Amino acid sequence: MHILIVEDDPRTAQLLDELLGVGGHDITCVRTGEDGLDHLRRAPVDLVVLDVMLPGRDGTSTCAEMRSFSAVRILMLSARGAPMDRVDGLRQGADDYLAKPFHAQELLARVDALARRGKQSVAGEPGAVLQLPGLRLDAGARSVYVDGREALLTGAEFDILRALVERAGRVVSRDRLMELARGTEFGAFDRAIDVHISNIRKKLGDRASAPRWIRTIRGVGYQAVAAVHDP
């Protein structure tokens, strides 16, 4: 993968470069959010490792800006590991969130999990198309269309939505969604599913109070509200 590291601390940047470079990844390091945005606009990137505490534009606003034009996978790093800090990162579109100081093996495991999502996206599944009224998921292209308009979802968001649509009409528990989406961030942070569902709803134009596609089953999980039909 081509991994973009956005980290202003030289020692942390060097550590990340060394750890990820051993896996054969192509690494680019920049020190500011603006430089990260510029690089992402100019060059193909598979994964962004993004620090939250950056000079000038912080990592949270950088993540939000990246999400406005790219579906690149984003792993946020921060010394602030409280649940609400993680919620903020996921709400801005991060695929995963890892608190500093981190264990090298945990970092590599999370990067590997995000890399597997990328391989699924590249390999695709020809012909695997799911539809609900007004909603179309193309598994091969990993794309989502709402009333003919493309909605830009992150890898984690796509996996969660697909898991629900494949089981339309059935209630899927949060634990089961964690397993189906295969996201390493979910095991360490049990509110991640709820944050991702909130993001999905916003991007689809769905509302929890009057759901068109995703219904909340209080205390249990979520349900796609219509039956799947053939494309």
N, C-alpha and C positions, 0 to 999 in steps of 0.2 A: 504494500500500500504506500501511497504518498501521504505522509502524516505531517500536518502543520502544527507546530508547537508554538503557542502564544504565551510566553512566560518571561517576566521582566527580571526575575532573580537568576543571575548567571549560574550559580551552583545547581539550582533545581533544573534549569534548562539543560545543563550539561549532563546531569543524571538521567533526565528523560531521553536525551539524544542517545546516550550510551545504552540504556535499557532497551529502547525500541529499535535502535540500529542493529542490535545483535540478531533480531528477528528478520533481518534482511529488508526492512522497510526503508524507503527513501524519506529522509527527514529534512524539514525546513524549519528553522527556528527564527522567530521574530519577537520583539520585546513589547510591542504596543498593540492595542486593539485595532487602531487605524491601519497599522502595517499588516495585521492579520486579515483585515477586510480587503485591503488592496491585493494581497497575494491570492486570496480566494477568488477574487473577481478575475484575476489574470491567468491563473493556472489551475488545472484539474487537481482536486484534493479529495482523498478518500475519507480522511478522519482529521478532525481538529481536536487537539488537546489544549484546553483553554483555561488559563488561570482566572480567578475571579478578581483578585486584587491587582489591578494593572494601573499604571500611571495614565492620567488623562481619562479616556473612555474606559470604563471598567468592563470586566468580563461579562457581566449580566447584560449590559446594553449592547456589547459586541455580539453576544449570542443572539439577541433579538434581531439585530441588524442582519446577521448572517442568515437567519431564518427567513428574512423578507425576500431573499433571492436565491437561496440554496437549500437543498435537502441533505447536505453533507452531514455525516454522523459527527456529533459533538460530545466529547467527554470533558466535563468541567471539573477543575481542581480548585479546592479552597481550604484555607485553614479554618473556615467557619463551617462546622459540620452539623449544626443544629437542624432539627427537622424543617423549620421554616426556611432556613437558608437553602436546603435541598429543594423544597417546594418552589422557591423563587427561581432556582436554576431550571427546573423542569418546566415551569410555566413559561419561561422564555424560550423553550424549545430544545433544551439539552436532551440527549439520548440517555446520558448517564451522568452521575455526580459522585466524585470520590474526594473524601476529606483528607487533608494533610495533617500530620505526616502519614504517608501511605506505605504499605508493604509492597515491595517490588513485584512479588508474585501475584498480588491482587491486581495491581495495575495491568500486568501482562494478561491476566485472565480476562479482565474487562475489555481490553483492546482486542483480544482474540474473539470474544463474543460479538463485538461490533464488527469485526472483520468477517465473521460468518454471515452476518446479516448482509454485508456487501456482496459476498459470493452468491447468496441466494438471489440478490437483485440482478447480478450480472448473468448468472446461469438461467434464471427465469424458469417458468413452468408454462410452456406454450399451451394455449387453449384454456388455461385455468382462469375463467372469468366468473365473478360472482355479481349478482345484481339484486337489489331491492328497488322498489319503485323510486325513481329519481336518483339512485345511487349505483355506481358501477365500480367494481374493483377488478383491476387487471393484475393478476399475480405475476405474470411474466415480466411486465414492465414495472411492477410495484407502483402502480399509479391509481389514483382515485378520482372519479368524476362525479360532481353533484349537478344534476340537471344539465349535463353537457359541459360544465365548467370544471377544469382541473383544480383539485384541492391539494396543496403541497403539504404532505404529512412527513414526519420523521420516520425513521425505520421502526422505532418502538411503537409509534402511533399506528403505523400501517399494520404491524403484526397483531396488535390488540384489536383493531377494527376487523381485520380479517377473521380472527378467532371468533368474534361475535357474529359476524355475518354468516360464516360457515355453519353456525349453530342457531340461526335465526329462529325465534319462537321458544328457545330454551333458555333458562336462566343459567348464567355462567358465574360461578363464585370468583371472588378476587384471587383466591389461592390458585384456582384452575387457570385463570387468565395469566397469572405469573408464570405458570408452567408452560402454557401454550405459546406465550410471547418469547420465552427463552431469554429474557433480559436479565443480566447479572445484577443490575441495579435494584431489581424488585426484591431479591432476597434480603437485602440489607435495609430496605426502606419500604415499609408496608403501605405508605400513602402514595407511592409512585403511581400505582394503577389509577387512583382517583384523580391525580393531577393530569395524567395523560388523557383520561377520558374527558376531563374538562377542556383540554386543548383540542381534542378531536371534535368535540361539539362546536367549539368556536369556529374551527376551520370548515366544518360542514354546514354551519348555519343552523345547527340543531339547538334545542333548548330543553333543559332538564324539566322545566315546568310543563312543557307541551311537546314531548318528544316525537320527532318524526321517524327516527331510526334507533336511538339508544335510550332505553328505559332503565332507570335506577330501581333496583329491587332492594329496598332498605334493609340493611343488616345482613344481606346475602351477597349481592354482586350486581351484574348488569345483564340486559337482554336486548338483542336486536328485535325490533317490534314487528317486523313483517316477514313473511315466508320467502325464502329464496326461490327464484324462478330461473329457468334456463335463459341464457342470453339469446 
